[in-house]
Amino acid sequence: MQTSQIFNGIYVVQKKISSGSFGVVLLGHDKEKNVDVAIKIEKEENEDVRSLEREVQVLERLQGTDGVPKLFWHGQQDEFNVIILQLLGKDLSHFIKSKKKFSFKTTIQLGIQMVRVLERIHNQGVVHRDLKPENILFGIEDESSKIYVVDFGISKIYRDAQGNILPFRDNASFIGTTRYASIAAHKGHELSRKDDIESLIYVLLYFMKGQLPWQNMQNVSDEERTVKVGEMKMNMDPRELCQDVPPEFANILEHLRQLQYSSDPNYDFVYNTLEKAAESQGIKLDNIYDWDQKQQMKISQNIENPDNLLRSTTQQQLQPPASAEMKKSIEKQGSNLIRQQFQGFIIRLSNNQFLIPPSQLKRQDSQQPSVVSGSVMLSTYNSIRPKYQPSQIAFDAKVCDDNSPQDVGQNMKQTAETGNRNARQNSYAETVGWRDSIFEENFDEIPLSKKYSMLKQQGVAIPKKRKPSQSPNQQKKKQ
């Protein structure tokens, strides 16, 4: 498709946005209204499926429904079936690929919006039948926090002209996406409204957990995978499936499994249960999502983590003590031992200044010495045996594609290697352990020769002991 292509004499093709199993989506521009639009083109190999024709039929029925994109034009041109739609923002698969999983707050807020969107779609007599992250999009500009449902290529109108629900049928072909399809889809049953909501719950669980139990099956064909995934869904108790998430999600699944094909789902129950989950978790429903408050989350984490807060205020907390306090502490904690063991290399200052530390042992997170109560006294600068706690490298590589486990293994390996290199590079920026000071209580158990050796290794100049001058009597005796 050339970028200079123009459809209906108005819509100019600019670039490709995405492609799916049935078609390609392009970015276009409406020359008359001077607004950007989405241009969806059916792939030539899928013309027999006539998915675009079905989508036009469903979209025309849903026009004016809040949460459904506007249809501007549809037709055939240059042997392509084309529809022009309202341009929307990014889909939820974009965010889950970068975040790996969503917080309870983000997931619950998405679920609350989606329940109402599905309710409005169902009230128009349409079942979506393929709910997944790729088909849930945000709006743009003023609607950047508003949810839209797209891709009605395999949707179905479930009511006839008189408004009656079409009869149930069995032995139907599997429809939907294996990961999120309802149990009825795996059984080959005709899909109804309850199945859209069941797929929504699977999508929300995937957001919170990062993956679902039936993902990443190895050495199975697509047909076998669909059967095995269906068996797992049927045999797994909702409480087991909803471990580590708010229990309200299991309540919703249990409610859905009691419904029949023609049952009218209790949308208010699902909506209120999600609100209850938010309340039980202390979540404020403000339409702010994980990706909207990246900087605020960093600040919040620093406040909640005392270690981060301590590190950020180290220079304010490590203030030099008064000279009188230093003198009193030295005398109280064992100055006699210090004088006996270090007469050759401790500088005693008549004005009560600090001991001069080796320059190479300065802490990188502070420029001021500190006195600590207890056995550890004087300065962290004087540590000759520092111990560093290595950084813990955490990575969370979740699989978004069931068919690419090898790529995930390589990514995990590269992430681990990068983390180890960073840990080695940053190891000397860690805080020196307080108990490794040369003034700790068991210092007198260390042999004097070892102390001299340790100090030499740290670059401390140790003056040689001067020999006393011999008396005249000793000289005569020697002669």
N, C-alpha and C positions, 0 to 999 in steps of 0.2 A: 504494500500500500504506500503510495507516494504522499509525502507531506503536503504537496500542492493540490491534492484531491479535494474537490468541493462536492458536497452532497446537497441536493435540492436547491442548488444555486446560492445557498446561504451559509452552510456549515463547512468551514475550512478545517481540514485535518492539520494538526500541528505535530503531534508525536504520539507514540504508543504508551499507554498507561499500564496495561496488564493483559494477560490472556488466560483463559480457562479451558475446560475440556470442550466447550461448545462454541466459543467465540473469542474475539479480540476486542478490547476496549481501548479507544483512542481519545486523546484530548483534542477537542475541536473548539472553534470560535464562531459565534453567531455574529455575522457582519452587520446585520440589521439592528439587533438589540445591544451589540457590543458587550456580550457576556460569554464566558467560557461554558462549554457543554461537554457531555460525555457521549461519544459515538460508539455504539456497540455493533459489531459486524459478525455475522454468522460464518463460521468456517465452511469452506466448500465441502469438506468430507462429511459434515454433519447436516447438510441440507435435507437429507431424508428424514432426520429426526424432527425437523421443523420446530425446534425449541424456541427460536426467535418469534415464530408465528404464535406459538402458545403464550410466550411472555407478553406479546402485544395484547392478546386477548385478556390476559389477567390484569395487566397494567391499566388498560382502559376501564376495567371494572373497578379498580382500586383508586382511580384518580380522585384527588381531594382527601384521601385518607392520610392522616398525620403519621409520618414515619415511613412513607412510601415515596420514592422519587417521582418527580413530574415527568410525563411523557410529552415531548415537544413535537416529534414527527417520526413517522415510520414509513418505509417503502422499499422498493427494489431499485437498485441503480448499478450499472456495470456488472450485472450478474451477481450482485451481493444483496443479501437481505440486511437492511440497516434500520436501527432505531436511534433516535436522538433523545438523550435523557438529561435530567438535572445533574450538574456536576457536584459530586460529594467529596468528602475528605478521605482520610486513611481508614482502612478496615482494621478490625481487632487482631487479625493475624499479624499485622505489622508490629503491633505493640507487644504481643506475646512472644514474638521471635526475639525481640531485644530485651524484654524484661524477664523472660523465662517463666514467670508466674506473677499473678496479681495479688494484691492485698485483699483481705476480706472486704474492706470498705469499697474499693474499686469494683470488685465482683458483685457485691450486693447492689450497688447503685446501677450497674449495667443490667442486672437481672430485673430490678424494679421497672426500669424503662422498657425492657424487652417484653415483659408480661403485658403491659398496656398496648404496645405496638402490635403484638400477636392478637390480642383481644380485638383490636380494631380491624385487623385483616380478616380474622375469622368471622366477624360480624358482617363482612361484605361477602361471605360465602366462599372464601378461598382458604385452602390449606397450603402452606409453603412447601413442606416435605423435604427440604434440604437445608436446614438451619445449621450453620457452622460459622467460625470466626471470619472466614473470608467473605461471607455474605452479610456481615453486620458492619456498617460504616457510620462514621461521624459526619455531621454536616460541616460546612465551612463558614468562615467569618462569624456572624452573630450566632450561628447554630453549631459552633464547634464542640459543644457538649451534648448535642442532641443526636439520638440514635436513629438510623434508617436501616431498613431491611431491603436487600436487593436480590437480583437474580431469581426471577420467577419462571425460569425455563422448564422446570419439571413440577411446577405447582399445579394444583387442580381446583376447579370450582366444584365444591361438594354439595351444592344445592341446585335443584332444577329450577325451571322458570316459575314454578308455583311456590318456591321457597322450601320445598321438602328436601330432607337429607337423602342423598343417593343411597341405594341399598348396599349393604355390606357384601363383599365378595372375598373369596379365599383363593389360594394358589396363585397370587399375583407375583410378578417379578419383583426382586429387591429394588427399592428406590431409596436414594439418599446417599450419604457418606457413612461408610462402615463405622468409623470411630464414634459418631454422634447419633446414628440412627436409633430409633426406638425398637423395643422388643417386637412390636407388631410388624415392623418392617422386616426383621429377620425371619419371622414366621410366615411371611408372604401374605399378610393381611392387608386389606384396604386401609390406608392411613386416614386418620381423622385429627380433630383439633388437639386431643390429648397427646398425640404423638409429637406435635410441634413443641409442646411444653416440656415433654420428656427429653427431647433433643436439646432444648434450652438448658435443662438442669445438667446434662452431660457436658455441655459447653462451659457452664459456670464451674463445675467441678474441675474440669481441665484447667481453667484459669487459676484456680486456687492451689491445686496440687502440682501443676506443671506437666502432668501426664496422667493418663488413665490406665487402669490395670491391664487392659487388653491391647495396649500398644506394643509395637516392636516384636511381633511374633516372627520367629526365624524359620526358614525352610518350609514355608507354606505358600500355596498359590493364592491368588485373589479370591477365588471361590471358596477355598478351604478357610481362608481367614474370615470371610463373612460368616460362615457357619460357626466357627470356633468362637468368634467374638459374640455372636448371638447366644451361644451356650453359656458363656461367662456372664453375660448380662442377666440371663434368666436364673442362673444358679446363685448369683451373688446377692446376699441380703443387703437392703438399702443401708442399714446401720454399718455394715462392714465397708460398703463402698464409700460412705460419707465419714469415715474416720478422719480425725484431724481437721475437720471443718465444722462450722456451727451445726448443731443437731437439727436445726430447722430444715435443712436441705433433705435429710432423710425423711422428715415428716411429709414434705411435698412429694417425694418419690412414692412413698407408701400410699398417699392419696391418689396419685395418678394410676397406680397399678390396680386400683379397685374400679376404675372407670371402664365402660364398654365403648364400642365403636361410636354409637350415637349419643353418648353421654355429653352433657353440656358441662365443660370444665368450670370449676369454681375459681374464676380469675381473682376475685376478691380474697379468697383464702390464700392463694399463692402470693398475691401482692402483700397482704397483711403479715403473712409468715416471714417474708423477706424483711419487712419493716421490723418485725419482732427480733429477727436475727441481728439486725443493725443495732437495735436498742440493747440487746443482751451483750453485745460486744462494745458498747459505748461509742458507736460510730455516728458521726454527724453527717447527715445526708445533704451535702452542699454542692454536689456535682463537680467536685474537684477529684481528679483521678491521679494515679501514681505518677504519670508522666507530666502532670500539670504543676507539680510542686517539688521538683527535683532538688532545688536549692533549699527550700524550706525543710525537706526531709533530712538533709545533711545537718542543718543547724539543730533540728530536734534530736537527732541521734547524738550529737555532741553534748547536748544538755542532759540527755538521759543516761549517757555513759560517763561515770565519774572519772574514768581514766583519761578520756579525751579532754574533759574539762580541766583536769589537773595538768595535763600536758600543755594546754593552751594558756594556763596561768602560772606556769612554773616560775617565770622570772619575777612575778609579783610575790609569790609565796616564799621563794628562797632568798631571804634578805639576810645580810650579814649581822650577826649578833653584836651586842655591845662589848667593848673590851673587858669591862668588869665581869660580865657574864661569862666570857670566854675563860678568863683567868680562874674564876670560881669553878667552872666545869672541869678544867684541866686538873686542878688540885683535887677535886672530889673524885674523879674517875680514874686516877692512877698515874699522876705525874711522876711519882717515884719510879715506877716501872719504865716509863718513857725515858727518863734521864739515865737510868742504868743501862738500857739496851741501845740507846741511840746518841750517846755523847759525841760520837764521831761525825754524825751527819744530820742531826736536827739543829736547826738554827734557832738559837734562843735570843729573842729580842727583848731588850729592856723596856720597850714601850708597849709591850703586850700585843703586837701585831699578829696576824695569822701566820701559821706555818707556811713556808713557801712550797707549793706543790710542784711536782714534775710537770713541765709544760705539755707533754704529749698525753697526759691523762685528764685533760680538761673535759668536762661533760659538755656534750653538744647541745643540750637543751637548757643550759643555764650558764651564766657568767659569774655567779656569786656562790661562795661557799656557804655551807649550812652546818649547824650543830643539831644533832638528833639526840633525844633523850634515850637513856638506857645504855647498853654496852657499846652502841655505836655512837661515838662522839666525834667532834671536829668535822672534817670536810670530806665530801664525796670525791673531791679531787685526789685524795691520797690513796685511793684504791689501787693496790698492786696486783690483785687477782680478780679482775672483774669477770662476772658471769652474765652472759646475754641470753635472754629468752628469745628464741627464733620466732619470727612472724608465722602465724598460721595462715596458710594459703587456702582459701575456700573458693570453689567454683561449682557452678550448677549447670551442667550441660544437659538440657532436656531435648528430646527428639520431637521435632514438629513434623517430620516426614517418616512414615512407618517403613519406608524402603531404603533408608540411608543410615544404618547403624555404623558402617565403617567410618563415615565422615565424623560422626560424633566421637568415636574412639580417638581419631586423630586430633580433634579439637581438644578433647580432655587431656591428651598427652602433651600437646603444645602449651595448653594453659598451665599444666603442672610444671613443665620445664621453665616457662617464663616466670612463674611464681617463685621457683627455687632460685633462679638467677637474681630476682629482685630481693629475695630474702638474704642472699649472700652479700649483695651490694649494700643493703640497709642494716646489716646486723650490727654495725658499730654505732648506729644511731639509737640503739635501744638504751633504756635507763640502766645505769650501773646498779647492781644489787647492793642494798645497804649493808647486808651482813658480810660482805667481802672487804670491809675496811681493814686496814692494818691494825686498828685499835680495838678489835673485837676481843672478847674475854679470853679466848683460848690462845691468845697470841704467844704467851710465855711457854706454850708447849712446842712451838716451832724452834728447831735448833738455830743457834745464832748464825752458823755458817750458811744455812739455807736462807735466812733473812737477808744476809749480805748479797748472796747470789741473786735473789729475787729483785733486790733494789738495783743491782747492776744491770739486770735485764731491762729495767724500766728507765735506764739512763741517769740514775741518781749517782752523783759523784761522791764516793766514799773516801775521805782523807785517810792516808796511811798513818798508823800510830808511830809517833816519834820516839826514838830510843832515848832514855835519860842519860845525861852526861855522867861519866864515871868519876868517882871521888879519887883524890891522890892515893889513899890507902889501897883502893881497888886496883889502881894502875901499878903500884909497887908489887902487890900480890900477884898480879899477872906476870910481871917481869920475873 
